[in-house]
Amino acid sequence: MDQEVEYVARALYEAEDDALIWEAEPEILKEEFRRYARAAIAMLPRQKRDAPEAQKSQVPYAA
């Protein structure tokens, strides 16, 4: 789980316009992005569980 949080935190950081090098950033900034990552990861199962049944099984039809 820690590695997953780190990957997501890094991706969120790199999506910023003014992102520099993750390894060079202070730990306090990295921890902020890790909090965002934990929140994003925690939301994933909830989104899947709350999705209407029709959306879960909807498959595009190609004629």
VEXKE-248878 format. One record per atom (N, C-alpha, C, O): x, y, z. Coordinates in steps of 0.001 Angstrom, whole numbers, plus 500000, padded with zeros to 6 digits. Layout:
VEXKE-248878
XYZ/...
//
This chain:
VEXKE-248878
500834498797500000/500000500000500000/500870501256500000/500536502244499346/501975501219500726/502843502401500780/503407502748499407/503530503920499053/503745501719498644/504292501973497311/503206502532496394/503475503396495559/501979502034496554/500864502554495761/500639504032496077/500439504838495168/500669504386497353/500511505782497770/501628506629497172/501387507734496687/502833506113497209/503977506859496675/503824507092495170/504095508190494685/503394506073494434/503193506224492983/502127507261492671/502312508104491793/501018507201493384/499925508144493132/500350509552493544/500065510516492833/501026509679494679/501496510987495135/502430511611494104/502331512796493787/503323510800493598/504276511294492603/503558511716491321/503902512734490722/502565510938490903/501810511280489698/501045512585489886/500997513422488985/500450512751491064/499736514000491344/500699515182491345/500393516247490809/501849514984491945/502869516040491985/503319516416490572/503406517596490232/503602515403489760/504103515658488411/503049516285487511/503389516871486483/501784516174487876/500710516792487090/500651518306487320/499998519022486562/501319518786488345/501359520220488623/502188520937487554/503169520390487051/501790522148487218/502511522923486200/503938523262486621/504845523281485788/504137523526487899/505445523960488367/506241522837489042/507147523100489833/505900521598488727/506589520458489340/508057520427488913/508396520663487753/508895520133489869/510321519999489589/510696518526489704/510085517686489042/511663518203490510/512101516819490696/511595516336492052/511909516926493086/510807515255492041/510193514720493258/511240514468494348/511034514838495505/512345513850493986/513379513510494975/513979514746495639/514467514665496766/513947515887494953/514551517108495486/513598517916496360/514016518871497014/512333517545496374/511349518306497146/511471518004498638/511874516904499017/511126518969499482/511174518736500928/510117517706501349/509071517569500714/510414517007502407/509536515947502893/508140516468503234/507158515746503061/508036517699503712/506733518261504067/505832518368502829/504626518136502920/506410518716501679/505630518799500442/505247517402499957/504120517182499514/506180516465500041/505886515089499646/504747514523500498/503861513840499983/504775514806501785/503737514293502679/502368514873502323/501357514182502453/502322516109501884/501060516713501446/500485515936500255/499290515641500223/501328515610499290/500870514851498133/500521513416498504/499643512816497883/501186512862499496/500813511518499968/499427511529500604/498671510569500457/499091512602501306/497731512723501868/496705512771500746/495666512115500824/496992513544499706/496084513594498548/495949512210497922/494851511795497553/497057511503497805/497048510169497203/496216509203498032/495429508436497478/496377509228499355/495578508346500217/494093508634500062/493278507713500023/493746509899499975/492338510278499805/491820509785498456/490700509279498376/492607509922497412/492184509476496087/492016507957496053/491045507451495491/492943507245496641/492874505783496674/491664505330497491/490981504375497120/491407506008498588/490270505643499442/488939505840498722/487963505159499035/488889506753497772/487652507024497033/487369505987495952/486219505842495540/488365505273495489/488175504332494377/487121503264494649/486213503116493831/487183502527495723/486154501497495954/484765502106496110/483779501512495674/484677503260496714/483395503911496915/482763504260495580/481557504084495407/483546504749494637/483024505081493318/482498503837492620/481424503868492019/483237502758492694/482822501531492048/481555500976492697/480645500528491999/481494501005494022/480345500483494756/479103501324494511/478001500784494418/479265502640494404/478126503540494258/477644503688492820/476606504301492576/478383503136491874/477986503271490464/476696502498490214/476538501376490697/475783503089489469/474546502370489140/474850501077488389/475816501009487630/474040500073488597/474245498770487982/474294498851486457/475046498113485821/473509499728485880/473490499872484427/474848500326483903/475272499897482830/475526501183484645/476829501677484194/477906500607484340/478850500572483552/477777499740485333/478792498709485561/478857497725484409/479946497299484022/477713497358483856/477699496332482832/477521496898481426/477325496136480480/477585498188481277/477366498814479991/478586498590479091/479705498963479443/478357497985477940/479421497719476985/479031498398475671/477915498210475187/479932499178475097/479590499831473837/479285498785472766/479957497756472685/478304499046471974/477886498136470913/478395498650469582/478087499771469176/479164497834468919/479682498213467596/478953497394466553/479022496165466552/478255498080465667/477491497377464632/478315497160463397/477830496582462425/
//
